[in-house]
Amino acid sequence: MAISMEAYRKVLHKQIRDGTLTEKTARSYISCMENLCEHLKALSESSLPVTRYYHWCFVDNFEWLEGFTARFGLVHFDTATHARTIKKSGEFYSRMIAEHGVTEEMAAEVEKEVYPNG
């Protein structure tokens, strides 16, 4: 069994594309990730045959409808130079893996984030 994370993808995509990403949506996504971590922990302690977890997109890529304007990746892809840079979300995801979940310290850091559209 494999699990793929696509929750909030359409809402995030639209809000990122049109510049209206809100703090509420961003925090909802973080909450969803925290809940997902709890579920993954429970799965790992069960006898279910879960072998892997997939984040929606590792690196920014070309979307057929939006080109390179949709930025879902944990790693930013510069289309001019082809350079790849880890985003804050990628750093968060890396820490989440290292800590085997979202710690209270990590959640508190996210709480301090300022989002440009509310």
NUZAFI-34352 format. One record per residue (C-alpha): residue in three letters; chain; x, y, z. Coordinates in Angstrom, 3 decimals, always signed. Layout:
BEGIN
(ALA,A,(X,Y,Z))
...
***
This chain:
BEGIN
(MET,A,(+0.000,+0.000,+0.000))
(ALA,A,(+1.286,+3.493,-0.856))
(ILE,A,(-0.134,+6.855,+0.270))
(SER,A,(-0.090,+10.086,-1.759))
(MET,A,(-0.721,+13.578,-0.338))
(GLU,A,(-2.967,+15.697,-2.546))
(ALA,A,(-5.133,+17.388,+0.080))
(TYR,A,(-5.657,+21.094,-0.519))
(ARG,A,(-3.848,+20.859,-3.860))
(LYS,A,(-6.533,+22.588,-5.910))
(VAL,A,(-7.167,+25.336,-3.349))
(LEU,A,(-3.458,+25.950,-2.782))
(HIS,A,(-2.805,+25.911,-6.509))
(LYS,A,(-5.464,+28.517,-7.244))
(GLN,A,(-4.453,+30.776,-4.357))
(ILE,A,(-0.757,+30.568,-5.184))
(ARG,A,(-1.452,+31.210,-8.872))
(ASP,A,(-3.639,+34.263,-8.311))
(GLY,A,(-1.656,+35.612,-5.340))
(THR,A,(-4.403,+35.157,-2.742))
(LEU,A,(-2.878,+32.474,-0.506))
(THR,A,(-4.230,+33.148,+2.966))
(GLU,A,(-2.829,+32.373,+6.369))
(LYS,A,(-5.948,+30.298,+7.045))
(THR,A,(-5.320,+28.052,+4.029))
(ALA,A,(-1.615,+27.722,+4.821))
(ARG,A,(-2.344,+26.849,+8.463))
(SER,A,(-5.017,+24.357,+7.365))
(TYR,A,(-2.413,+22.652,+5.204))
(ILE,A,(+0.024,+22.508,+8.136))
(SER,A,(-2.734,+21.061,+10.325))
(CYS,A,(-3.467,+18.491,+7.648))
(MET,A,(+0.225,+17.552,+7.575))
(GLU,A,(+0.251,+17.184,+11.378))
(ASN,A,(-2.821,+14.932,+11.202))
(LEU,A,(-1.218,+12.979,+8.390))
(CYS,A,(+1.881,+12.427,+10.552))
(GLU,A,(-0.311,+11.044,+13.333))
(HIS,A,(-2.042,+8.720,+10.872))
(LEU,A,(+1.271,+7.596,+9.381))
(LYS,A,(+2.594,+6.860,+12.861))
(ALA,A,(-0.481,+4.779,+13.632))
(LEU,A,(-0.074,+2.978,+10.308))
(SER,A,(+3.594,+2.281,+10.999))
(GLU,A,(+2.624,+0.702,+14.317))
(SER,A,(-0.063,-1.421,+12.693))
(SER,A,(+0.293,-4.575,+10.649))
(LEU,A,(-0.904,-2.888,+7.441))
(PRO,A,(+1.519,-3.234,+4.509))
(VAL,A,(+2.226,+0.482,+3.957))
(THR,A,(+5.614,+0.754,+2.277))
(ARG,A,(+5.942,+4.420,+1.352))
(TYR,A,(+4.478,+7.937,+1.444))
(TYR,A,(+4.474,+10.341,-1.511))
(HIS,A,(+4.355,+14.109,-1.201))
(TRP,A,(+2.429,+15.682,-4.087))
(CYS,A,(+5.518,+16.992,-5.846))
(PHE,A,(+9.202,+16.939,-4.889))
(VAL,A,(+10.362,+19.674,-7.281))
(ASP,A,(+8.482,+22.455,-9.086))
(ASN,A,(+7.521,+21.163,-12.486))
(PHE,A,(+5.642,+22.048,-15.664))
(GLU,A,(+1.864,+21.815,-15.306))
(TRP,A,(-0.011,+21.433,-18.575))
(LEU,A,(-2.614,+24.099,-17.796))
(GLU,A,(-0.428,+26.571,-15.882))
(GLY,A,(+3.099,+26.023,-17.185))
(PHE,A,(+5.676,+26.798,-14.491))
(THR,A,(+3.382,+29.204,-12.572))
(ALA,A,(+2.119,+26.426,-10.272))
(ARG,A,(+4.779,+25.849,-7.616))
(PHE,A,(+3.876,+22.724,-5.614))
(GLY,A,(+7.349,+21.349,-5.082))
(LEU,A,(+9.389,+21.137,-1.921))
(VAL,A,(+12.287,+22.284,-4.106))
(HIS,A,(+12.138,+25.433,-6.267))
(PHE,A,(+13.174,+24.979,-9.899))
(ASP,A,(+14.569,+28.060,-11.671))
(THR,A,(+13.513,+27.693,-15.298))
(ALA,A,(+16.217,+30.084,-16.530))
(THR,A,(+19.226,+28.506,-14.809))
(HIS,A,(+17.805,+25.082,-13.904))
(ALA,A,(+19.082,+25.655,-10.365))
(ARG,A,(+17.201,+23.868,-7.604))
(THR,A,(+16.777,+25.409,-4.161))
(ILE,A,(+15.125,+23.787,-1.150))
(LYS,A,(+12.072,+25.801,-0.031))
(LYS,A,(+10.963,+26.350,+3.565))
(SER,A,(+8.396,+23.615,+2.997))
(GLY,A,(+11.213,+21.269,+1.961))
(GLU,A,(+13.172,+22.115,+5.084))
(PHE,A,(+10.037,+21.545,+7.176))
(TYR,A,(+9.400,+18.194,+5.477))
(SER,A,(+13.014,+17.161,+6.070))
(ARG,A,(+12.716,+18.004,+9.773))
(MET,A,(+9.384,+16.198,+9.956))
(ILE,A,(+11.078,+13.051,+8.642))
(ALA,A,(+14.053,+13.423,+10.990))
(GLU,A,(+11.773,+13.978,+14.005))
(HIS,A,(+9.325,+11.235,+12.952))
(GLY,A,(+6.525,+13.796,+13.002))
(VAL,A,(+5.753,+17.445,+13.697))
(THR,A,(+7.128,+18.528,+17.054))
(GLU,A,(+5.568,+21.281,+19.152))
(GLU,A,(+8.648,+23.411,+18.428))
(MET,A,(+8.134,+22.997,+14.682))
(ALA,A,(+4.440,+23.860,+14.983))
(ALA,A,(+5.309,+26.964,+17.037))
(GLU,A,(+7.760,+28.114,+14.358))
(VAL,A,(+5.082,+27.783,+11.690))
(GLU,A,(+2.665,+29.737,+13.877))
(LYS,A,(+5.060,+32.702,+13.668))
(GLU,A,(+5.101,+32.704,+9.853))
(VAL,A,(+3.661,+35.786,+8.157))
(TYR,A,(+1.601,+35.216,+5.025))
(PRO,A,(+1.244,+38.116,+2.563))
(ASN,A,(-2.510,+37.754,+1.971))
(GLY,A,(-3.847,+37.389,+5.475))
***
